[in-house]
Amino acid sequence: MSDVDLKSVEARTLKAEKEAKLIEEELEKLARGDLSFVSDPQLDKLLSENEKLKHRLAILENAIKAESSKGVSKPKKRPTLITDIMSIEGTICVMDELKNIFAIAIELAYPDLDDPPVVITLSGNNPKFGDYQCNSAMPISQLLKAKNVKTNPREVANNILNKTPSSPLVDKVEVAGAGFLNIYLNRTFAEHVLNCILRFGVKPPPVKRNRIVVDFSSPNIAKEMHVGHLRSTIIGDSICRVLEFLNHDVLRINHLGDWGTQFGMLIAHLQEKFPNYKTHSPPISDLQAFYKESKTRFDEDEEFKKRAYLCVVELQSGNPDYTAAWKLICEVSRQEFQKVYDRLDIKIIDRGESFYQSRMDAVVKELKEKGLLEEDEGRLIMWGSAERTGIPLTIVKSGGGYTYDTSDMATIKQRVEEEKCGRFIYVTDVGQYTHFATIDMCARRAGILKNGLKMEHVGFGVVLGEDKKKFKTRSGDTIKLIDLMDEGLRRALDKLVEKGRDKVLTPEELKLAQEAVAYGCIKYADLSHNRINDYIFSFDKMLDDKGNTAVYLLYALTRIQSISRTAQVSLDALLKEAGKTSIKLTHESEWKLGKVLLRFPDVILKVTGDLFLHSLCEYLYEISSTFTEFYDKCYCVEKDKGGNIVKIFYERLMLCEVTARVMTKCFEILGIKTVSKM
Ligand code: ARG
């Protein structure tokens, strides 16, 4: 069936549907009225008409279903390819462009295949296999076999090769082995892109701008911000940074746990212990202890418990005195959290659960009206699907109160309807996976989340100590984040002193290096592991100056930056030289480094999609090891026996500069401060 036919089927279905509805309405009216109508010949006619129409409707609906499951092929829009190197200003995704090139080749070679797979991969380290590969020939030959076409992958590969459009990115394509297409990149193109980075800086690949909410960190008031929140803070911040680099409109939200029953308890305790709290700041700097005291009373003293419940009611209905007490408690907590954010250079907007109080009322009303809530032992619950699978949300507790579930339903509604966001990211431990999956399903059922939109849960594993048990202090207490950071600072300084850096750096430089290493190593250790896995916190490992660690990479960067310095070539001088000459990728190890640097936009786009930051860390490490190889083999500066400079290879200094810039950008996205000396 063609598109036109399908359209007319759709139109007829619509018409039949309308007619059937009209008749049904008519029948309903009759049914409500006089029953003597039942024998009316007019009614009989209507009834049989209605049956016929229903039958026709069913046939048409089936026809549509059959057609759409076949996937009616719409004319495909061909991607536009890059034809002129000069049109590139330094931000080109090689992987994407190759996908476009081969999508066209495959479409030309096999126009009858629906959605044939376009598989492009990096070729790995063996230059025999080219730089990239197109591995579509095998699956396509399978598809053809299923259609009874006799062929083999090698033949398919040759057919694709014959239709491959030429591109300034590609030097040559060869068929190899059983049917691989080996792709060799063009050096002139690569040199041009690197020269652009030298001229314009590291630019983001162009993407469609989106408004994205990232819900991260989100500790709970009056409770300790623990290592789980630290992970959320580090991962969430880095996700924001990569999205901001791509020029998205990012809303960094701290969904603080600042609402709920524990506040009744805290307020009741505060009112009694410090009745003049409004004029004199009470000594609750140790909120933890304060929380514990009130909790003990709550558990032991019935009178107190009653009063605490009353306090919650007062607070939630907006009583100014209670609100003032609550604000004070939140403020004390906030100041503690802020210390962590300041040290880690985290920007975030506080918008706790309390923000949603009136919106929770509204969403509960909406869910009730839509008939989505069910009573269950006094509670009101909501299932993710009509089949009632999984675990339902508790929307209203038996006492009438709201829950974490209610607040997340109100939150997603606010983010869709008021913030008008197009992407919703939540960074919490993997333990909350089911919670967010259920919220997503319920929001979809309620019509809050429509087709293209979904909630993305960025989960991470738990933090373990070196003994692989829960991360605790030696005495078994939970570790305070501030203490952890202080230890990081201490250890970082030890490391720098051990390497004798205190003798070469000024006190200011040493302090900058100490902080960069301390906070950098904590962040990098977290980000460089696959976030899904549990992660072992070990200062010894993260401060190792060998391997994939922040210390090693920060050192590598300062070394690269110092190459020009020892050659006494300033950046200005280097850029002036760039007017006369430009980066050349002649030597094999220059070429290898160049190709790694070229991959930056591809790595960024991958991270933006799957939100796994360890691939960016692996890439950073790969740059630094490829650079080491290059630096071993290629002189940047030639000196005589007396150590005097006899020749400067400006093109190579330029390559060093571009390497440093790409590395710096990676560090920036990871939220790690770099230093020029350490
Ligand atoms: N406060 C929560 C916790 O400590 C995390 C909140 C995450 N965000 C959300 N919208 N539920 O586990």
Residues whose N, C-alpha, C, O or C-beta is under 5 A from the ligand:
A	BS01	LIG	D215 S218 P219 N220 H255 G257 T428
